[in-house]
Amino acid sequence: MSLVSVENISVGYGANTVLRDVSLAIEPGEIVTVVGPNGSGKTTLLRALIGATRPKTGNIRRKPGLRLGYVPQKLPIDPTLPLTVERFLRLPGNTPRAALEAALQRARVPSLLNAQMSALSGGQLQRVLLARALIGEPEILLLDEATQGLDQPGSAAFYRQIEAVRQDTGCAVVMISHELHVVMSASDRVICLNGHVCCEGTPDIVSAAPEYRALFGSGTGGALALYRHDHDHAHDGACGHDHADHDTGDEKAEAAE
């Protein structure tokens, strides 16, 4: 059965409808990327998937007992707060140290357990947030633009790790991202939103779709070589996404093993 099934939901805030008649399903083990222009409803959809926002109409069905892991876009840390990575990962419960170490190992930053949160680089912080999400052994890992602020190599390294986590744990992954050049190659399926589902399918199908090209052009094909993996899932459909690069941040976490 599907981990999550979304049936014709509409979501809004006050009189403003953000999503209209959205339907989709998340299957075990797949990597799905949600793309779209600013204001297209990407974060609203993610909030609906995790239960933080209730749809006005339609239904969301989740597998009974479904375990979710969430990696936010960023987490401001007060530089004067003496908070180690270990203490942060133990919040709010008292997770065994072995579980913390295993999660950091899976996120490829095992040496950071005693580091101060305020001293982490951008890439290291995102790996620690990933480790926190993995502690509960999620069946779905949800990421809300988790690489914002990282450079292209840092983003590619993070997404490679996400795929490795999927392979190791079998969890499904749902990512929101603006980085078309990376996520189009890191995904089994792409869903494009613009207030509704414009279209969906494999990255190759999406990048060739008339709807996608009409919205966002066709100049990203060469950038797909930055990080590719073979897609052996056959999905029908197609669509598009917005494009923006960030040149700040670093990829130090990639080397911290």
NUVEXTI-520357 format. One record per residue: residue number from 1; residue in three letters; chain; y, z, x of N, C-alpha, C in turn. Coordinates in steps of 0.02 Angstrom, whole numbers, plus 50000, padded with zeros to 5 digits. Atoms other than C-alpha are relative to their C-alpha. Layout:
% residues N
NUM	Ala	A	Y	Z	X	Y	Z	X	Y	Z	X
...
This chain:
% residues 257
1	Met	A	49940	50000	50041	50000	50000	50000	50062	50000	50043
2	Ser	A	49936	50000	49964	50182	49977	50050	50022	50072	50013
3	Leu	A	49972	49934	49986	50266	50126	50134	50059	50014	49954
4	Val	A	49944	49995	50046	50423	50094	50032	50005	49935	49961
5	Ser	A	49990	50058	50042	50448	49976	49887	50066	50008	49961
6	Val	A	49934	49999	50032	50625	49938	49826	50001	49946	49946
7	Glu	A	50004	50047	50056	50637	49857	49655	50067	49996	49963
8	Asn	A	49939	50017	50037	50800	49781	49594	50051	50056	49998
9	Ile	A	49952	49945	50000	50913	49923	49648	50071	49974	50005
10	Ser	A	49928	50009	49991	51101	49923	49630	50028	50068	50020
11	Val	A	49972	49938	49973	51200	50053	49727	50075	49992	50006
12	Gly	A	49927	50003	49995	51385	50093	49718	50030	50068	50006
13	Tyr	A	49961	49938	49994	51519	50223	49743	50058	49994	49952
14	Gly	A	49949	50006	50052	51627	50251	49591	49992	49933	49964
15	Ala	A	50002	50065	50033	51672	50082	49517	49980	49944	50047
16	Asn	A	50015	50051	49950	51628	49990	49679	49925	49993	50008
17	Thr	A	50071	50015	49990	51455	49911	49680	49990	49969	50069
18	Val	A	50011	50022	49931	51394	49891	49860	49939	49955	50005
19	Leu	A	50061	50039	50001	51218	49825	49829	49983	49981	49929
20	Arg	A	50018	50024	50067	51160	49720	49682	49930	49969	50001
21	Asp	A	50066	50029	50012	50981	49686	49628	49961	49987	50065
22	Val	A	50035	50006	49937	50903	49718	49798	49927	50020	49991
23	Ser	A	50072	49986	50001	50714	49708	49812	49971	49985	50069
24	Leu	A	50034	50010	49936	50609	49728	49969	49944	50051	50006
25	Ala	A	50054	49953	49986	50456	49816	50038	49993	50008	50075
26	Ile	A	50013	49986	49930	50418	49898	50204	49925	50014	50007
27	Glu	A	50072	49994	49991	50238	49878	50262	49983	50039	50063
28	Pro	A	50019	49962	49940	50143	49986	50388	50003	49958	50063
29	Gly	A	50003	50030	49934	50172	49942	50569	50048	49943	50015
30	Glu	A	49956	50056	49987	50305	49807	50549	50069	50022	50024
31	Ile	A	49931	49989	49980	50476	49797	50631	50045	49955	49958
32	Val	A	49955	50037	50045	50609	49747	50505	50072	50015	50021
33	Thr	A	49929	49991	49983	50791	49719	50551	50042	49978	49941
34	Val	A	49953	50016	50054	50928	49723	50420	50066	49981	50032
35	Val	A	49938	50026	49971	51080	49618	50466	50047	49979	49945
36	Gly	A	49950	50022	50049	51240	49565	50380	50070	50016	50024
37	Pro	A	49930	49987	49980	51430	49564	50392	50020	50072	49987
38	Asn	A	49972	49934	50015	51534	49722	50392	50012	50006	49925
39	Gly	A	49991	49990	50071	51536	49795	50217	49947	49969	49957
40	Ser	A	50052	50035	50038	51377	49705	50167	49950	50047	49967
41	Gly	A	50044	49952	50031	51286	49865	50120	49941	50022	50043
42	Lys	A	50057	49984	49956	51172	49889	50271	49987	50076	50002
43	Thr	A	50008	49927	49996	51203	50076	50293	49985	50030	49932
44	Thr	A	50015	49976	50068	51202	50102	50105	49927	49990	49984
45	Leu	A	50071	50012	50011	51029	50024	50097	49958	50051	50038
46	Leu	A	50037	49951	49961	50969	50137	50237	50003	50069	49968
47	Arg	A	49993	49935	50033	51037	50290	50148	49957	50003	49936
48	Ala	A	50042	50002	50059	50947	50235	49991	49926	50006	50019
49	Leu	A	50069	49997	49979	50784	50213	50086	49978	50071	50018
50	Ile	A	50018	49933	49980	50790	50390	50155	50013	50051	49945
51	Gly	A	49989	49955	50056	50843	50464	49988	50067	50035	50001
52	Ala	A	49934	49968	49996	51021	50512	50037	50048	49973	49948
53	Thr	A	49960	50031	50052	51095	50395	49907	49954	49976	49944
54	Arg	A	50041	50019	50056	51026	50368	49733	50027	49935	49970
55	Pro	A	49977	50062	50032	51032	50194	49657	50022	50010	49928
56	Lys	A	49978	49998	50070	51124	50166	49494	49948	49971	49954
57	Thr	A	50053	50032	50039	50987	50052	49432	49944	49981	50047
58	Gly	A	50058	50019	49960	50814	50001	49491	49962	50061	50025
59	Asn	A	50045	49947	49977	50679	50102	49577	49984	49993	50074
60	Ile	A	50026	49998	49931	50627	50154	49752	49937	50042	49999
61	Arg	A	50064	49964	49998	50445	50203	49772	49980	50009	50072
62	Arg	A	50022	49984	49932	50386	50290	49930	49928	50024	49998
63	Lys	A	50067	49974	49993	50210	50325	49987	50002	50076	49995
64	Pro	A	50001	49926	50005	50167	50506	49939	49995	50032	50069
65	Gly	A	50000	49965	49937	50206	50622	50084	50026	49960	50059
66	Leu	A	49975	50045	49948	50293	50484	50181	50043	50039	50051
67	Arg	A	49962	49968	49946	50358	50546	50351	50051	49950	50028
68	Leu	A	49946	50042	49976	50527	50476	50403	50030	50028	50064
69	Gly	A	49962	49981	49940	50614	50479	50572	50064	49960	50001
70	Tyr	A	49935	50033	50005	50799	50438	50586	50038	50006	50066
71	Val	A	49959	50002	49940	50904	50386	50736	50070	49978	49979
72	Pro	A	49932	50018	50023	51092	50390	50696	50035	49954	50050
73	Gln	A	49960	50044	49958	51223	50273	50765	50026	50037	50061
74	Lys	A	49976	49959	49944	51296	50411	50872	50002	50073	49978
75	Leu	A	49997	49929	50015	51309	50599	50883	50052	50032	50045
76	Pro	A	49948	49969	49957	51472	50678	50944	49976	50069	50024
77	Ile	A	50019	49937	49970	51437	50822	51062	50061	50033	50031
78	Asp	A	49944	49962	49970	51568	50954	51104	49984	50013	50074
79	Pro	A	50015	49992	49929	51576	50948	51295	50002	50072	50024
80	Thr	A	49998	49929	49980	51611	51136	51300	49940	50039	49973
81	Leu	A	50057	49966	50030	51452	51177	51203	49941	50000	50048
82	Pro	A	50058	49997	49955	51311	51239	51316	49935	49989	49962
83	Leu	A	50059	50018	50039	51168	51147	51233	49955	49955	50041
84	Thr	A	50047	50042	49962	51017	51084	51328	49962	49954	49952
85	Val	A	50041	50046	50039	50907	50941	51270	49944	50038	49965
86	Glu	A	50054	49962	50030	50767	51066	51240	50024	50038	49938
87	Arg	A	49974	49963	50058	50874	51174	51126	50018	49953	49943
88	Phe	A	49982	50048	50052	50939	51022	51034	49937	49976	49963
89	Leu	A	50060	50026	50031	50763	50956	51003	49965	50053	49958
90	Arg	A	50032	49946	50038	50708	51127	50937	50036	50013	49933
91	Leu	A	49964	49989	50062	50841	51125	50801	49971	49956	49944
92	Pro	A	49987	49932	50021	50818	51175	50663	49939	50046	50005
93	Gly	A	50061	49960	49997	50638	51232	50688	49981	50018	50071
94	Asn	A	50025	49978	49935	50537	51304	50831	49942	49957	50021
95	Thr	A	50052	50047	49981	50443	51152	50892	49969	50020	50067
96	Pro	A	50032	49983	49937	50314	51186	51029	50025	49956	50057
97	Arg	A	49975	50036	49942	50369	51136	51203	49959	49937	50015
98	Ala	A	50043	50058	49986	50220	51020	51221	50019	49941	49956
99	Ala	A	49979	50054	50046	50279	50920	51069	50066	49970	50023
100	Leu	A	49937	50025	49974	50454	50907	51143	49989	49954	50060
101	Glu	A	50014	50039	49940	50386	50845	51308	49967	49933	49982
102	Ala	A	50034	50062	50020	50274	50718	51221	50050	49951	49969
103	Ala	A	49950	50043	50031	50421	50651	51119	50046	49969	50053
104	Leu	A	49957	50026	49946	50531	50634	51274	49962	49949	50042
105	Gln	A	50040	50048	49962	50389	50547	51365	49996	49934	49962
106	Arg	A	50005	50061	50040	50371	50424	51222	50066	49962	49999
107	Ala	A	49934	50031	49997	50558	50392	51229	50020	49980	50071
108	Arg	A	49991	50018	49929	50542	50368	51419	50057	50037	50034
109	Val	A	49951	49958	49965	50658	50510	51468	49969	50070	50010
110	Pro	A	50033	49935	49995	50536	50651	51513	50036	50050	50044
111	Ser	A	49966	49955	49953	50649	50722	51649	50062	50034	49970
112	Leu	A	49936	49975	50029	50791	50766	51528	49993	50065	49962
113	Leu	A	50010	49942	50043	50716	50920	51446	50052	50055	50013
114	Asn	A	49954	49945	49983	50831	51041	51539	50072	49976	50010
115	Ala	A	49932	50026	49991	50985	50927	51546	50046	50024	49945
116	Gln	A	49950	49984	50050	51145	50970	51456	50015	49939	49957
117	Met	A	49987	50056	50045	51175	50862	51303	50067	49967	50016
118	Ser	A	49933	50027	49987	51359	50842	51349	50002	49958	50064
119	Ala	A	50001	50036	49937	51310	50770	51519	49961	49935	49997
120	Leu	A	50041	50060	50006	51200	50630	51453	50043	49937	49997
121	Ser	A	49968	50065	50008	51250	50448	51471	49985	49975	49929
122	Gly	A	50011	50028	50067	51258	50340	51315	49928	49981	49989
123	Gly	A	50069	50020	50006	51086	50268	51347	49953	50058	49997
124	Gln	A	50043	49940	50001	51009	50437	51383	50004	50036	49934
125	Leu	A	49992	49966	50063	51082	50512	51225	49961	49965	49945
126	Gln	A	50037	50036	50051	51007	50374	51118	49925	50011	50008
127	Arg	A	50071	49987	49989	50837	50404	51199	49982	50070	49976
128	Val	A	50013	49932	50023	50851	50590	51161	49999	50001	49923
129	Leu	A	50000	50004	50073	50896	50551	50980	49936	49966	49975
130	Leu	A	50063	50031	50017	50744	50437	50975	49943	50050	50005
131	Ala	A	50052	49949	49991	50636	50578	51043	50000	50050	49942
132	Arg	A	49995	49954	50057	50701	50694	50907	49969	49970	49938
133	Ala	A	50028	50033	50059	50654	50567	50774	49924	49995	50004
134	Leu	A	50072	50010	49991	50479	50550	50847	49960	50065	49996
135	Ile	A	50036	49936	50000	50437	50736	50847	49957	50008	49939
136	Gly	A	50038	49992	50063	50381	50731	50666	49947	49946	49988
137	Glu	A	50048	50054	50005	50267	50580	50700	50011	49958	49937
138	Pro	A	49982	50036	50061	50354	50469	50572	49956	49940	49987
139	Glu	A	50033	50062	50020	50269	50331	50476	50051	49943	49997
140	Ile	A	49945	50049	49995	50438	50242	50466	50054	50030	50044
141	Leu	A	49945	49981	49957	50569	50252	50602	50060	49958	49980
142	Leu	A	49940	50034	50023	50744	50209	50540	50057	50008	50050
143	Leu	A	49947	49999	49949	50885	50164	50659	50062	49966	49972
144	Asp	A	49936	50026	50026	51067	50141	50606	50045	49980	50058
145	Glu	A	49960	50026	49944	51148	50032	50741	49995	50047	50060
146	Ala	A	50013	49949	49949	51069	50146	50870	50022	49980	50070
147	Thr	A	49980	50021	49933	51126	50041	51019	50075	49984	50004
148	Gln	A	49928	50013	49997	51311	50031	50975	50031	50035	50060
149	Gly	A	49969	49972	49941	51410	50057	51134	49961	49988	50064
150	Leu	A	50038	50016	49940	51270	50004	51253	50012	49926	50018
151	Asp	A	49994	50070	49979	51280	49845	51356	49937	49961	49981
152	Gln	A	50056	50041	50021	51161	49700	51327	49934	50019	50033
153	Pro	A	50064	49978	49971	51029	49752	51455	49977	50068	49973
154	Gly	A	50018	49934	50028	51036	49931	51390	49972	49994	49930
155	Ser	A	50025	50011	50068	51014	49871	51212	49930	49969	50001
156	Ala	A	50065	50032	49996	50869	49758	51260	49946	50050	50022
157	Ala	A	50048	49950	49977	50785	49902	51353	49982	50049	49943
158	Phe	A	50013	49954	50055	50804	50016	51202	49955	49968	49948
159	Tyr	A	50042	50033	50049	50729	49888	51084	49930	49987	50026
160	Arg	A	50068	50005	49971	50584	49858	51204	49963	50065	49990
161	Gln	A	50032	49935	50010	50551	50044	51193	49980	50012	49928
162	Ile	A	50017	49994	50071	50556	50038	51004	49936	49963	49985
163	Glu	A	50062	50037	50011	50423	49904	51006	49940	50037	50031
164	Ala	A	50054	49962	49969	50320	50009	51127	49980	50060	49957
165	Val	A	50015	49945	50045	50334	50157	51008	49960	49976	49941
166	Arg	A	50038	50029	50056	50274	50047	50866	49928	49987	50020
167	Gln	A	50067	50015	49977	50126	49992	50969	49959	50063	50012
168	Asp	A	50035	49938	49984	50083	50169	51023	49983	50041	49938
169	Thr	A	50008	49955	50057	50103	50256	50855	49980	49964	49936
170	Gly	A	50014	50037	50061	50080	50118	50726	50052	50008	49946
171	Cys	A	49949	49989	50051	50240	50169	50637	50037	49935	49985
172	Ala	A	49955	50055	50017	50347	50044	50544	50070	50017	50026
173	Val	A	49932	49991	49975	50525	50019	50606	50048	49961	49956
174	Val	A	49946	50034	50037	50680	49979	50503	50064	50010	50039
175	Met	A	49940	49995	49958	50834	49940	50607	50058	49965	49966
176	Ile	A	49937	50033	50017	51013	49904	50559	50034	49983	50066
177	Ser	A	49968	50018	49938	51102	49808	50694	50048	49942	49991
178	His	A	49952	50056	49997	51248	49693	50732	49982	49954	50057
179	Glu	A	50015	50036	49938	51166	49629	50892	49947	49946	49988
180	Leu	A	50046	50054	50018	51089	49467	50834	49960	49976	50060
181	His	A	50034	50029	49942	51047	49408	51009	49941	50042	50023
182	Val	A	50056	49957	49980	50931	49557	51036	49951	50009	49942
183	Val	A	50045	49981	50054	50862	49607	50867	49962	49941	49970
184	Met	A	50036	50057	50028	50817	49432	50812	49936	49988	50039
185	Ser	A	50060	50008	49960	50690	49433	50953	49956	50062	49998
186	Ala	A	50037	49938	50000	50635	49613	50929	49967	50014	49933
187	Ser	A	50019	49986	50069	50589	49595	50746	49941	49956	49978
188	Asp	A	50050	50040	50035	50439	49539	50645	50031	49965	49940
189	Arg	A	49969	50027	50060	50550	49511	50494	50074	50020	49999
190	Val	A	49928	49988	50004	50738	49498	50466	50020	49994	49927
191	Ile	A	49972	50001	50068	50825	49540	50302	50075	49996	50006
192	Cys	A	49927	50007	49998	51003	49479	50280	50030	50023	49934
193	Leu	A	49964	49974	50058	51118	49573	50163	50072	49974	50000
194	Asn	A	49928	50011	50010	51286	49524	50093	50016	50024	49929
195	Gly	A	49996	49972	50067	51290	49639	49942	49936	49989	49961
196	His	A	50065	50014	50029	51120	49568	49897	49958	49971	50057
197	Val	A	50042	50031	49949	50972	49498	49993	50013	49925	49999
198	Cys	A	49988	50072	49995	51032	49327	50048	49935	49963	50011
199	Cys	A	50063	50031	49983	50864	49284	50122	49966	50043	50053
200	Glu	A	50038	49961	49951	50729	49351	50238	49943	49958	50027
201	Gly	A	50057	50035	49970	50587	49297	50351	49995	50017	50074
202	Thr	A	50006	49990	49929	50535	49288	50533	50065	49978	50035
203	Pro	A	49939	50021	49965	50673	49269	50664	50008	49925	50005
204	Asp	A	49995	50073	49993	50633	49085	50690	50021	49968	49934
205	Ile	A	49983	50027	50065	50642	49050	50504	50073	50016	49983
206	Val	A	49933	49979	50017	50802	49149	50483	50052	49961	50040
207	Ser	A	49950	50034	49958	50893	49069	50630	50007	49927	49984
208	Ala	A	49996	50070	50019	50853	48896	50563	50023	49989	49928
209	Ala	A	49985	50006	50071	50900	48932	50382	50071	49974	49988
210	Pro	A	49933	50024	50017	51047	48837	50306	50047	50056	49980
211	Glu	A	49958	49944	50020	51110	49000	50229	50026	50038	50061
212	Tyr	A	49980	49965	49939	51112	49083	50399	50053	49961	50039
213	Arg	A	49954	50041	49961	51198	48939	50486	50068	49993	49966
214	Ala	A	49937	50005	50036	51328	48926	50350	50042	50063	50009
215	Leu	A	49964	49936	49993	51372	49111	50368	50021	50015	50071
216	Phe	A	49989	49973	49933	51359	49140	50554	49993	49949	50056
217	Gly	A	50004	50050	49947	51338	48976	50647	49931	49996	50030
218	Ser	A	50065	50011	49969	51198	48922	50761	50003	50007	50076
219	Gly	A	49990	49996	49927	51259	48973	50934	49961	50055	50034
220	Thr	A	50034	49943	49969	51138	49117	50965	49931	49982	50027
221	Gly	A	50068	50017	49982	50979	49020	51003	49983	50015	50072
222	Gly	A	50015	49988	49930	50993	49029	51192	49996	50073	50017
223	Ala	A	50000	49928	49985	51026	49216	51188	49935	50034	49981
224	Leu	A	50062	49969	50019	50856	49247	51111	49954	50011	50060
225	Ala	A	50042	49991	49940	50781	49233	51286	50011	50067	50032
226	Leu	A	49986	49934	49970	50859	49402	51329	49940	50046	49992
227	Tyr	A	50061	49960	50010	50707	49485	51252	49960	49968	49944
228	Arg	A	50043	50030	50050	50566	49399	51161	49932	50034	49999
229	His	A	50071	49987	50003	50396	49447	51097	49971	49952	49948
230	Asp	A	50031	50049	50044	50272	49337	51007	49991	50029	49930
231	His	A	50007	49979	50070	50273	49349	50818	49937	49967	49972
232	Asp	A	50061	50028	50027	50101	49328	50742	49993	50016	49926
233	His	A	50001	49988	50071	50149	49376	50565	50033	49941	49965
234	Ala	A	49972	50056	50036	50180	49235	50444	50036	50025	49938
235	His	A	49960	49981	50058	50322	49275	50324	50040	49939	49977
236	Asp	A	49958	50053	50027	50412	49153	50210	50070	50026	49989
237	Gly	A	49931	49981	50017	50599	49152	50182	50047	49985	50057
238	Ala	A	49951	50013	49948	50759	49146	50283	50065	50036	49986
239	Cys	A	49930	49979	50012	50938	49208	50310	50041	50016	50061
240	Gly	A	49950	49995	49948	51083	49274	50418	50024	50069	50018
241	His	A	49979	49937	49969	51187	49410	50506	50067	49992	50037
242	Asp	A	49938	50002	49962	51352	49456	50590	49986	50012	50073
243	His	A	50013	50001	49928	51373	49450	50778	50058	50034	50036
244	Ala	A	49949	49966	49961	51465	49568	50895	49968	50029	50062
245	Asp	A	50026	49973	49938	51443	49624	51074	50040	50061	50020
246	His	A	49967	49942	49971	51483	49790	51156	49984	50000	50075
247	Asp	A	50010	50004	49928	51507	49792	51344	50004	50068	50034
248	Thr	A	49998	49934	49970	51516	49980	51368	49932	50031	49999
249	Gly	A	50064	49965	50000	51378	50105	51398	49961	49983	50063
250	Asp	A	50040	50013	49941	51234	50094	51521	49927	49998	49981
251	Glu	A	50071	50005	50012	51048	50073	51539	49961	50048	50045
252	Lys	A	50032	49952	49955	51010	50225	51647	49936	50029	49971
253	Ala	A	50060	49970	50030	50883	50290	51523	49939	49957	50012
254	Glu	A	50057	50043	49987	50774	50138	51558	49963	50019	50063
255	Ala	A	50030	49983	49936	50745	50200	51734	49976	50072	50003
256	Ala	A	50019	49929	49999	50720	50383	51689	49931	50009	49970
257	Glu	A	50067	49996	50024	50532	50397	51675	49963	50058	50031
